[in-house]
Amino acid sequence: MLDADAYLELEFTFECAGDPRMAAAHLASEQSTAQWHRVGVEEDFRGQFGAKVLELEAEPRTGGFSVPVPTAPSGPVHACRAVIAHPHGNFGPRLPNLISAVMGEGVYFAPGIPLIRLEDIRFPASYLAAFEGPQFGVAGVRAQLSVYDRPIFFGVIKPNIGLPPEPFAALGYEGWLGGLDVAKDDEMLADAPYSPIAVRAPLLGDARRRAELATGVPKGYLANITDEVTALHALHDTAVNAGATLVMVNALPTGVSGVRALRQHARVPIVTHFPFIAAFSRIPAHGVHSRVFTRLQRLAGADVIIMPGFGDRMMTPEHEVLDNVRACLEPMGSLMPSLPVPGGSDSAATLEGVYRRVNTVDFGFVPGRAVFGHPMGPRAGAASLRQAWDAIAEGVPVHEHAQHHPELQAAIGG
């Protein structure tokens, strides 16, 4: 009988050549104790340090591998699902070491398995206890903005690249006046030469404060501080001291360990963004399911997690988006939930569909062009989101509500 507190559970799907039982054994061995004794010495480290196969299902694939792999081994092909118990004492509560073990060389170079995907990872309470997780979480972000019982409305200021700080701040101000809760930097805009954070953040901070005076409600500026890990603390301080109320990091390019280090320093909520995720997750037969990275971002301390959302542009199946939303909100030891923000080509026209799918008000909605490219201007673009939500909350069809609200009518067309 295994001590469940001593192991992570890893769920894999894979395609193998040859005996699936042998492939699963290799998968467990290669990620832990592939060499389990010294030559000529009677010893066996597998009992304490070896990963173990808990479950294995296998079905023949008469057509061969689902994705051509030039170097794939020969033999009868099976499609498999396996659950592996991996002792977390092998690496401890260190994210780089965890990632090296469960999605590193031992997994993706296991003999006989050219195609494999890490579908999910489950942490025991004993492991989670070593992590602080989100500092603010959903409740803290809501309290900061005084937004309750509805989604939080973010707006990505556009144009996202090339715009000098002064007009950038003016656009943010207009969005806040129209009803945005948070105006944000794009994930591609950080400490750029044409828009340094030391220049941009004070202008946005001033505009945010003026918008709060004009509207009577709190507003947020989300500054993108993505950079080399050694620069994150200084950029956080520059942005926050100038008036940023949240900071954003592109989690995978920076590294989830970098996010965790920032969590120890941050005085405001941390928002993580998803660049690089599709390179791991898009092919169902290989890589890493995006929810694994969602769990790791929450573990590292992300208060808000922006993820690929619904719709054709994001090319992410609906069930995968919902898997990520659940990974943000479901119980995870004593860690607070993170606010999920499924994004991509959203507008007032898509708000109701997103809300119905996620089935909760605990999400962020993050259009860009729909606000800052609205034909009546950013203030109207932001207003169209609030008008769409008013219709949803009142149980009125959005298209009917739009007949009395020109901003919403222009946003949804027709």
C-alpha positions as CSV (number, residue, x, y, z in Angstrom):
1,M,0.0,0.0,0.0
2,L,1.4,3.4,-1.1
3,D,1.5,6.3,1.2
4,A,-0.6,8.7,-0.9
5,D,0.9,11.8,0.8
6,A,4.4,10.8,-0.5
7,Y,3.4,10.8,-4.2
8,L,2.2,13.0,-7.0
9,E,-0.3,11.4,-9.4
10,L,0.6,11.9,-13.1
11,E,-2.0,11.0,-15.8
12,F,-0.5,10.2,-19.2
13,T,-1.8,9.2,-22.6
14,F,0.7,7.7,-24.9
15,E,1.2,5.6,-28.0
16,C,3.8,2.9,-27.9
17,A,5.3,0.2,-30.0
18,G,5.5,-3.3,-28.5
19,D,4.2,-4.4,-25.1
20,P,2.2,-1.6,-23.4
21,R,3.1,-3.0,-20.0
22,M,6.8,-2.8,-20.7
23,A,6.3,0.7,-22.1
24,A,4.5,1.8,-18.9
25,A,7.3,0.2,-16.8
26,H,9.9,2.1,-18.8
27,L,7.9,5.3,-18.4
28,A,7.9,5.0,-14.6
29,S,11.5,3.9,-14.4
30,E,13.0,6.5,-16.7
31,Q,11.5,9.4,-14.8
32,S,12.8,8.2,-11.5
33,T,15.2,5.2,-10.8
34,A,16.2,4.0,-14.3
35,Q,19.5,2.8,-12.8
36,W,18.5,1.4,-9.4
37,H,21.7,-0.1,-8.0
38,R,25.5,-0.1,-8.3
39,V,27.2,-2.8,-10.3
40,G,28.2,-5.6,-7.9
41,V,26.3,-4.2,-4.9
42,E,23.2,-5.7,-3.5
43,E,20.9,-2.7,-3.3
44,D,17.6,-1.5,-4.7
45,F,16.4,2.1,-4.6
46,R,13.1,1.5,-6.4
47,G,11.0,1.0,-3.2
48,Q,11.6,4.5,-1.9
49,F,12.5,6.5,-5.1
50,G,10.9,4.6,-8.0
51,A,7.8,5.9,-9.7
52,K,5.0,3.2,-9.9
53,V,2.3,2.4,-12.4
54,L,-1.1,2.6,-10.7
55,E,-3.3,2.2,-13.7
56,L,-2.8,1.1,-17.3
57,E,-5.4,0.9,-20.2
58,A,-4.3,-0.1,-23.7
59,E,-6.1,-0.4,-27.0
60,P,-4.5,-1.6,-30.3
61,R,-4.1,1.0,-33.1
62,T,-4.2,-0.9,-36.4
63,G,-3.3,2.2,-38.4
64,G,-0.1,2.8,-36.5
65,F,0.9,6.0,-34.8
66,S,-1.6,8.9,-35.1
67,V,1.2,11.3,-35.9
68,P,4.1,10.4,-38.1
69,V,7.3,10.2,-36.2
70,P,10.3,9.5,-38.5
71,T,12.3,7.8,-35.7
72,A,9.4,5.8,-34.2
73,P,10.2,2.3,-33.1
74,S,8.6,-0.6,-35.0
75,G,6.1,-3.1,-33.7
76,P,2.4,-3.3,-32.9
77,V,1.1,0.1,-31.8
78,H,-1.2,0.6,-28.8
79,A,-2.9,3.8,-27.5
80,C,-2.6,3.9,-23.8
81,R,-3.6,5.7,-20.7
82,A,-1.5,5.4,-17.5
83,V,-1.6,6.8,-14.0
84,I,1.9,7.0,-12.5
85,A,2.7,7.7,-8.8
86,H,5.9,9.7,-8.5
87,P,7.5,10.2,-5.1
88,H,7.8,13.9,-4.6
89,G,10.7,13.4,-2.2
90,N,12.8,12.9,-5.4
91,F,12.7,16.6,-6.1
92,G,10.9,18.4,-3.3
93,P,8.9,21.6,-3.5
94,R,11.1,23.1,-6.2
95,L,9.4,23.9,-9.5
96,P,12.3,23.5,-11.9
97,N,13.1,20.1,-10.4
98,L,9.4,19.1,-10.5
99,I,9.2,20.0,-14.1
100,S,12.5,18.2,-14.9
101,A,11.1,15.0,-13.4
102,V,7.5,14.9,-14.7
103,M,7.9,16.4,-18.1
104,G,11.6,16.0,-18.8
105,E,14.0,13.6,-20.4
106,G,12.7,10.5,-18.6
107,V,9.2,11.0,-19.9
108,Y,9.7,12.1,-23.5
109,F,12.5,9.7,-24.2
110,A,11.1,6.6,-22.6
111,P,11.8,3.5,-24.7
112,G,9.0,2.5,-27.1
113,I,7.0,5.7,-26.6
114,P,7.4,8.3,-29.3
115,L,4.1,10.1,-28.6
116,I,3.1,11.0,-25.0
117,R,1.1,13.7,-23.3
118,L,1.0,14.6,-19.7
119,E,-2.7,15.1,-19.2
120,D,-2.9,16.1,-15.6
121,I,-1.0,16.3,-12.3
122,R,-2.5,15.9,-8.8
123,F,-0.7,17.1,-5.7
124,P,-1.2,15.7,-2.2
125,A,-1.8,18.1,0.7
126,S,1.7,17.4,2.0
127,Y,3.3,18.8,-1.1
128,L,0.9,21.7,-1.5
129,A,1.7,22.8,2.1
130,A,5.2,23.9,1.0
131,F,3.7,26.5,-1.4
132,E,2.0,29.8,-0.7
133,G,0.0,30.0,-3.9
134,P,-1.9,33.2,-4.7
135,Q,-1.5,36.1,-2.3
136,F,-4.8,37.7,-3.2
137,G,-6.8,35.2,-5.2
138,V,-10.3,35.8,-6.6
139,A,-11.5,37.4,-3.4
140,G,-8.6,39.7,-3.0
141,V,-8.7,41.0,-6.6
142,R,-12.5,41.6,-6.2
143,A,-11.9,43.5,-3.0
144,Q,-9.2,45.6,-4.7
145,L,-11.6,46.7,-7.5
146,S,-14.8,46.6,-5.4
147,V,-16.3,44.3,-8.1
148,Y,-18.7,41.6,-6.9
149,D,-21.4,39.4,-8.5
150,R,-20.2,39.9,-12.0
151,P,-17.1,39.2,-14.2
152,I,-14.1,41.5,-14.0
153,F,-13.7,43.5,-17.2
154,F,-10.1,43.9,-18.5
155,G,-9.2,45.8,-21.6
156,V,-6.0,45.3,-23.6
157,I,-4.9,48.8,-24.7
158,K,-4.5,48.9,-28.5
159,P,-2.4,49.5,-30.6
160,N,-0.4,47.1,-28.5
161,I,3.0,47.7,-30.2
162,G,4.6,51.0,-31.1
163,L,2.3,53.5,-29.4
164,P,4.1,56.1,-27.2
165,P,3.2,56.3,-23.5
166,E,1.1,59.5,-23.7
167,P,-1.6,58.4,-26.2
168,F,-1.4,54.9,-24.6
169,A,-2.4,56.4,-21.2
170,A,-5.1,58.5,-22.9
171,L,-6.7,55.4,-24.3
172,G,-6.6,53.7,-20.9
173,Y,-8.3,56.7,-19.4
174,E,-11.2,56.5,-21.9
175,G,-11.6,52.8,-21.3
176,W,-11.9,53.3,-17.6
177,L,-14.4,56.1,-18.0
178,G,-16.5,53.7,-20.1
179,G,-16.6,51.0,-17.5
180,L,-13.4,48.9,-17.7
181,D,-12.2,47.7,-14.3
182,V,-8.7,47.1,-15.5
183,A,-6.7,48.6,-18.4
184,K,-3.8,46.4,-19.2
185,D,-0.6,46.2,-21.2
186,D,-0.5,43.6,-24.0
187,E,1.6,40.6,-23.4
188,M,3.9,41.8,-26.1
189,L,4.5,45.2,-24.5
190,A,6.8,45.2,-21.5
191,D,9.8,47.5,-20.8
192,A,10.1,48.6,-24.4
193,P,12.6,51.3,-25.7
194,Y,9.7,53.3,-27.2
195,S,7.6,52.9,-24.0
196,P,9.7,52.2,-20.9
197,I,7.8,51.2,-17.8
198,A,9.5,54.1,-16.0
199,V,7.7,56.5,-18.3
200,R,4.5,54.6,-19.1
201,A,3.5,53.5,-15.6
202,P,3.5,57.0,-14.1
203,L,1.2,58.2,-16.9
204,L,-1.1,55.3,-16.5
205,G,-1.1,55.6,-12.7
206,D,-2.1,59.3,-13.0
207,A,-4.8,58.5,-15.6
208,R,-6.1,55.7,-13.3
209,R,-6.4,58.0,-10.3
210,R,-8.2,60.6,-12.4
211,A,-10.6,58.0,-13.7
212,E,-11.3,56.9,-10.1
213,L,-12.2,60.5,-9.2
214,A,-14.4,60.9,-12.3
215,T,-16.2,57.6,-11.8
216,G,-16.2,57.2,-8.0
217,V,-15.0,53.5,-8.2
218,P,-11.6,51.8,-8.0
219,K,-9.8,51.2,-11.3
220,G,-6.8,48.9,-12.0
221,Y,-3.8,49.3,-14.2
222,L,-2.1,46.1,-15.1
223,A,1.6,46.6,-16.1
224,N,3.5,43.9,-18.0
225,I,6.8,43.4,-16.3
226,T,7.9,40.3,-18.3
227,D,11.7,40.3,-18.5
228,E,14.7,38.4,-17.4
229,V,14.1,37.0,-13.9
230,T,16.8,39.2,-12.4
231,A,14.8,42.3,-13.5
232,L,11.4,41.4,-12.2
233,H,11.6,42.8,-8.7
234,A,12.9,46.2,-9.9
235,L,10.3,46.4,-12.6
236,H,7.6,45.5,-10.1
237,D,8.7,48.3,-7.8
238,T,8.9,50.8,-10.6
239,A,5.4,50.0,-11.9
240,V,3.7,49.7,-8.5
241,N,5.3,52.9,-7.1
242,A,4.1,54.7,-10.1
243,G,0.5,53.5,-9.7
244,A,0.1,50.1,-11.2
245,T,-2.3,48.0,-9.2
246,L,-1.5,44.6,-10.8
247,V,1.6,43.2,-12.6
248,M,1.7,40.7,-15.4
249,V,4.3,38.1,-16.3
250,N,4.4,35.8,-19.3
251,A,4.7,32.7,-17.2
252,L,6.3,30.1,-19.5
253,P,8.9,32.4,-21.2
254,T,9.8,33.7,-17.7
255,G,9.4,30.4,-16.0
256,V,7.0,29.4,-13.2
257,S,9.9,29.5,-10.8
258,G,10.4,33.2,-11.7
259,V,6.7,33.7,-11.0
260,R,7.1,32.1,-7.6
261,A,10.1,34.3,-6.8
262,L,8.1,37.4,-7.7
263,R,5.3,36.2,-5.4
264,Q,7.6,36.5,-2.5
265,H,8.2,40.2,-3.4
266,A,4.9,41.4,-4.9
267,R,2.7,43.9,-3.1
268,V,-0.1,43.7,-5.7
269,P,-1.8,40.8,-7.5
270,I,0.2,38.8,-10.1
271,V,-1.4,38.1,-13.4
272,T,0.1,35.4,-15.7
273,H,-0.3,35.2,-19.4
274,F,0.0,32.2,-21.8
275,P,2.6,32.8,-24.5
276,F,4.3,29.5,-25.5
277,I,1.5,27.3,-24.2
278,A,0.3,26.1,-27.6
279,A,3.7,24.7,-28.5
280,F,3.2,22.2,-25.6
281,S,-0.6,21.6,-25.7
282,R,-2.1,21.9,-29.2
283,I,-1.4,18.4,-30.5
284,P,-3.6,15.9,-28.5
285,A,-1.2,13.1,-29.0
286,H,1.9,14.7,-27.6
287,G,3.1,17.4,-25.1
288,V,1.5,18.7,-22.0
289,H,-2.2,19.5,-21.4
290,S,-2.5,23.2,-20.7
291,R,-4.2,22.6,-17.4
292,V,-1.0,21.2,-16.0
293,F,0.6,24.6,-16.6
294,T,-2.5,26.3,-15.1
295,R,-2.0,24.3,-11.9
296,L,1.7,25.2,-11.8
297,Q,0.9,28.9,-12.2
298,R,-1.5,28.7,-9.3
299,L,1.0,26.8,-7.3
300,A,3.6,29.5,-8.1
301,G,1.3,32.3,-6.9
302,A,-0.6,33.7,-9.8
303,D,-3.7,35.5,-8.6
304,V,-5.1,35.8,-12.1
305,I,-4.4,33.4,-15.0
306,I,-5.1,34.4,-18.5
307,M,-5.5,31.4,-20.8
308,P,-6.5,30.5,-24.3
309,G,-10.3,31.0,-24.5
310,F,-13.2,29.9,-26.6
311,G,-13.7,30.5,-30.3
312,D,-12.0,29.5,-33.6
313,R,-9.1,31.9,-33.3
314,M,-7.7,30.3,-30.2
315,M,-7.9,26.8,-31.6
316,T,-8.5,25.3,-28.1
317,P,-11.3,22.8,-27.6
318,E,-14.0,24.0,-25.3
319,H,-13.5,21.1,-22.9
320,E,-9.8,22.2,-22.5
321,V,-10.8,25.8,-21.8
322,L,-13.2,24.5,-19.1
323,D,-10.5,22.2,-17.7
324,N,-8.3,25.3,-17.2
325,V,-11.1,27.2,-15.6
326,R,-11.7,24.4,-13.1
327,A,-8.0,24.1,-12.4
328,C,-8.1,27.8,-11.3
329,L,-11.2,27.5,-9.1
330,E,-11.4,24.0,-7.7
331,P,-10.0,23.1,-4.3
332,M,-6.2,22.8,-4.2
333,G,-5.2,22.2,-0.6
334,S,-5.2,25.5,1.3
335,L,-4.2,27.5,-1.8
336,M,-6.6,30.3,-2.8
337,P,-8.3,30.1,-6.2
338,S,-7.0,32.1,-9.0
339,L,-9.2,34.2,-11.3
340,P,-9.5,32.5,-14.7
341,V,-9.5,34.7,-17.7
342,P,-10.2,32.8,-20.9
343,G,-9.3,35.2,-23.7
344,G,-9.1,35.7,-27.5
345,S,-11.2,37.8,-29.8
346,D,-13.9,38.6,-27.3
347,S,-16.4,41.4,-27.3
348,A,-19.8,42.3,-26.0
349,A,-21.2,39.8,-28.6
350,T,-19.3,36.9,-27.0
351,L,-19.7,37.8,-23.3
352,E,-22.9,35.8,-22.8
353,G,-21.5,32.7,-24.4
354,V,-18.4,32.8,-22.2
355,Y,-20.5,33.3,-19.1
356,R,-22.9,30.4,-20.0
357,R,-19.9,28.1,-20.6
358,V,-17.9,28.8,-17.5
359,N,-21.2,28.8,-15.4
360,T,-19.8,31.3,-12.8
361,V,-19.3,35.0,-12.4
362,D,-15.8,34.3,-11.2
363,F,-13.9,35.0,-14.4
364,G,-12.2,37.8,-16.2
365,F,-13.2,39.0,-19.6
366,V,-10.4,40.5,-21.7
367,P,-11.2,42.1,-25.0
368,G,-8.8,44.4,-26.9
369,R,-10.0,45.6,-30.3
370,A,-13.6,45.3,-29.1
371,V,-12.9,48.2,-26.7
372,F,-10.1,50.2,-28.2
373,G,-11.2,49.6,-31.8
374,H,-14.9,50.3,-31.2
375,P,-16.3,52.5,-33.9
376,M,-17.5,55.0,-31.3
377,G,-14.2,55.0,-29.4
378,P,-12.8,53.2,-26.3
379,R,-15.3,54.7,-23.9
380,A,-18.1,53.3,-25.9
381,G,-16.3,50.0,-26.4
382,A,-16.0,49.6,-22.6
383,A,-19.6,50.7,-22.1
384,S,-20.8,48.0,-24.5
385,L,-19.4,45.3,-22.2
386,R,-21.2,46.7,-19.2
387,Q,-24.4,47.1,-21.2
388,A,-24.1,43.5,-22.4
389,W,-23.7,42.3,-18.8
390,D,-26.6,44.3,-17.6
391,A,-28.8,42.5,-20.2
392,I,-27.5,39.1,-19.1
393,A,-28.0,39.9,-15.4
394,E,-31.5,41.1,-16.0
395,G,-32.4,38.1,-18.2
396,V,-33.0,40.3,-21.3
397,P,-31.7,39.2,-24.7
398,V,-28.6,41.1,-25.5
399,H,-29.8,42.0,-29.0
400,E,-33.0,43.5,-27.5
401,H,-31.1,45.5,-24.9
402,A,-28.9,46.8,-27.8
403,Q,-31.9,48.5,-29.4
404,H,-31.8,51.1,-26.6
405,H,-28.0,51.3,-26.3
406,P,-26.1,52.5,-29.3
407,E,-22.7,51.5,-27.9
408,L,-23.8,47.9,-27.6
409,Q,-25.6,47.9,-30.9
410,A,-22.4,49.0,-32.6
411,A,-20.5,46.3,-30.8
412,I,-22.7,43.4,-31.8
413,G,-23.8,44.6,-35.2
414,G,-27.1,43.9,-36.9
